[in-house]
Amino acid sequence: MKGIGEKIRKIRNIRGYSQEYMGSRLNMSQNNYSRIELDQINLTLRTLSDIADVLEIGTQELLNFNEAVLDRKSTRLNSSH
């Protein structure tokens, strides 16, 4: 699942979670978790599902995450005030 690490990192940052927090919730070291975000580890579907659970997002939403869509929604929400 190449390229998923960047999506995970962006969602983690949106949530305000540290790599240390993610690693502890996933029962792995911060270093190993970092390797996930750098796409240096091939994820199993189970690990992907666990990450999605910690990030409070559906697995399919995680796979389909698109920052550009998020930015457009945010802009519309901010301009409606």
Secondary structure, DSSP 8 states (H G I E B T S, - for coil): -TTHHHHHHHHHHHHT--HHHHHHHTTS-HHHHHHHHTT-S---HHHHHHHHHHTTS-HHHHHT--HHHHHHHHHHHHHT-
